[in-house]
Amino acid sequence: MIKITGLIIILFAFCSSDVVYQLVSDGSYLWNSTSITYSVNDKTDLVISNKDHYNNQNNQLDYFHFDLITYHEISKKFTLGLGLRQTEIFKSNSWNPGQTYMLYGVYFWHPDNMIVKVANRLVSKTYKASATQYGLDNITSIDFFVRSTNKLPKPYLMGELFTNINFQKVQTIRLYGGFHLFRSKYFGIDIYYCYQKTRPTWEWKGYNVFGVNTKVRI
């Protein structure tokens, strides 16, 4: 299993660098995220996480955030979450800080050999240089072959839909496909490809993203 996982990582790195080089004129990114989950008790988790966006076209980091989120299990199928996000966006040759306040409602289903998770998130974004913005986000993921006992990497799909309430428009759409390369009770590594469509104004722009997630539970 270790040999297979290592081979996938090498192929992913080689292919992503080659594809990114080809698509750099159209815009492409490398994303990296790390999360640490601490179980307060059987029903409550505290999650600290970080995410970085590296812009290959500009050859620089242009966004990162740090999250602090607490989740509380209401039932086996529903969890509530409350979080704070500190963001930094590189724009006009300077870093622009912001804060995001987040309220989550997360639903779980276990059909057949899958886990389906649907998270709806209400957000309030504050910035120094602009007015507060409100949003409603949906994050849906499907994990496959969750009952399988083999150690092969397992695929997953995910979609994110971000809506700006102030302007009454869908602002960002993300479609993911990836693999859980390694997953245990306390540690996991994922790799993925994401196609992102976003419109900071009214014009849609598309981006190709390759990313790595690292997850730790204590």
C-alpha positions in Angstrom: 0.0 0.0 0.0 2.9 2.4 0.9 4.5 1.7 -2.5 1.2 2.4 -4.3 0.6 5.6 -2.4 4.1 6.8 -3.1 3.7 6.1 -6.8 0.4 8.0 -6.9 2.1 11.0 -5.2 5.0 11.0 -7.7 2.7 10.7 -10.7 0.4 13.5 -9.2 3.4 15.8 -8.7 4.8 15.1 -12.2 1.5 15.4 -14.0 0.3 18.5 -12.1 3.6 20.3 -12.7 3.3 19.5 -16.5 -0.4 20.4 -16.7 0.1 23.6 -14.7 2.9 24.6 -17.0 0.6 24.2 -20.0 -2.3 26.0 -18.4 -0.4 28.8 -16.7 -1.5 31.4 -19.3 -5.1 30.6 -18.4 -4.6 30.7 -14.7 -3.8 27.8 -12.4 -3.2 27.3 -8.7 -1.6 24.9 -6.2 -3.6 24.7 -2.9 -2.3 23.3 0.4 -4.4 22.8 3.5 -3.7 21.4 6.9 -6.1 20.7 9.8 -5.8 19.5 13.4 -8.9 18.2 15.1 -9.1 17.9 18.9 -12.0 15.8 20.4 -13.2 17.7 23.4 -15.7 14.9 24.2 -17.7 12.3 22.3 -19.9 14.9 20.7 -17.7 18.0 20.3 -14.7 18.7 18.1 -12.4 21.7 17.9 -10.7 22.2 14.5 -7.8 24.4 13.7 -6.9 24.7 10.0 -4.9 26.6 7.4 -5.2 26.9 3.7 -2.8 28.5 1.2 -3.4 29.4 -2.5 -0.3 29.7 -4.7 -0.9 31.4 -8.0 1.2 29.8 -10.7 0.5 32.6 -13.3 1.9 35.3 -11.0 4.3 32.9 -9.3 3.3 33.9 -5.8 1.1 33.2 -2.8 -2.0 35.4 -3.2 -4.4 34.1 -0.5 -4.3 32.2 2.9 -6.6 31.8 5.8 -6.6 30.3 9.3 -9.8 28.8 10.8 -11.0 28.0 14.3 -14.2 26.0 14.3 -16.1 24.0 16.9 -18.5 21.3 15.9 -21.2 19.7 18.1 -23.1 16.6 17.2 -26.8 17.0 17.6 -27.6 13.5 16.2 -25.9 10.8 14.2 -27.0 12.7 11.0 -26.7 16.3 12.0 -23.9 18.5 13.4 -23.8 22.2 14.1 -20.6 24.3 13.7 -19.5 27.8 14.7 -16.3 29.3 13.4 -14.0 32.2 12.9 -11.7 32.7 9.8 -8.8 35.1 9.5 -8.0 35.8 5.8 -5.2 37.6 3.9 -5.7 38.5 0.2 -2.9 39.8 -1.9 -4.3 42.6 -4.0 -2.9 45.8 -5.5 0.7 44.9 -4.3 -0.3 44.6 -0.6 -1.9 42.1 1.8 -5.5 42.9 2.8 -6.8 41.3 6.0 -10.3 40.2 6.7 -12.4 38.2 9.1 -15.2 35.7 8.4 -17.8 34.5 10.9 -19.3 31.1 10.0 -22.3 29.1 11.1 -22.5 25.5 9.8 -25.3 23.0 9.5 -23.9 19.6 8.4 -26.0 16.6 7.4 -24.6 13.0 7.0 -26.0 10.0 5.0 -24.5 6.5 4.6 -26.1 5.0 1.4 -24.6 1.6 0.4 -20.8 1.9 0.4 -20.6 5.7 0.6 -20.7 8.6 3.0 -22.5 11.7 1.8 -21.9 15.0 3.7 -23.9 18.1 2.9 -22.8 21.3 4.7 -24.7 24.6 4.5 -22.8 27.6 5.8 -23.9 31.1 6.6 -21.0 33.6 6.5 -20.4 37.2 7.4 -17.2 38.7 5.8 -15.6 41.9 7.2 -12.8 43.9 5.5 -11.0 47.1 6.3 -11.4 48.5 2.8 -15.0 47.5 2.0 -18.4 46.9 3.5 -19.4 43.7 5.3 -20.6 41.0 2.9 -23.0 38.1 3.7 -23.0 34.7 2.0 -24.7 31.3 1.9 -22.4 28.4 0.9 -23.0 24.8 0.2 -20.3 22.1 0.4 -21.2 18.6 -0.6 -18.9 15.6 -0.6 -19.2 11.9 -1.4 -16.7 9.3 -0.2 -16.7 6.0 -2.0 -15.9 2.4 -0.9 -15.9 3.4 2.8 -16.6 -0.1 3.9 -13.8 -1.6 2.0 -11.0 -3.0 4.1 -8.3 -2.9 1.5 -5.6 -0.2 1.8 -5.8 1.2 -1.8 -6.4 4.9 -2.1 -10.2 5.6 -2.2 -11.8 8.2 -4.5 -14.0 11.1 -3.5 -16.0 13.9 -5.2 -16.8 17.3 -3.8 -18.7 20.4 -4.9 -18.7 23.9 -3.4 -21.2 26.7 -4.3 -20.6 30.1 -2.8 -23.4 32.7 -3.0 -23.1 36.4 -2.3 -26.3 37.6 -0.6 -25.4 41.3 -0.9 -25.3 41.1 -4.7 -27.8 38.2 -5.0 -25.5 36.1 -7.2 -23.6 32.9 -7.2 -20.0 34.0 -6.9 -17.9 30.8 -7.0 -18.4 27.2 -8.2 -15.8 24.5 -7.4 -15.9 20.9 -8.6 -13.3 18.4 -7.0 -12.2 14.9 -7.8 -9.5 13.3 -5.7 -8.2 10.4 -3.6 -7.8 9.7 0.1 -4.3 8.4 -0.3 -3.9 7.4 3.4 -6.5 7.5 6.1 -6.3 6.3 9.7 -7.9 7.3 13.0 -5.3 10.0 13.6 -3.9 10.9 10.2 -4.9 11.4 6.6 -3.6 12.7 3.3 -5.7 13.6 0.3 -4.8 14.8 -3.2 -7.3 16.4 -5.7 -7.9 18.3 -8.9 -10.4 21.2 -8.7 -12.0 23.2 -11.5 -13.0 26.6 -10.2 -15.3 29.1 -11.8 -15.5 32.5 -10.1 -16.7 36.0 -10.9 -15.3 38.8 -8.7 -17.3 41.2 -10.8 -19.9 39.9 -13.3 -17.5 38.1 -15.7 -16.9 34.4 -15.0 -13.3 33.2 -14.9 -12.0 29.6 -14.8 -9.0 28.2 -13.0 -7.4 24.8 -12.7 -6.3 23.7 -9.2 -4.2 20.9 -7.9 -4.1 20.4 -4.1 -3.1 18.4 -1.1 -4.9 18.1 2.2 -3.3 16.9 5.4 -5.5 16.0 8.4 -4.4 15.2 12.0 -6.7 14.1 14.8 -5.6 14.2 18.5 
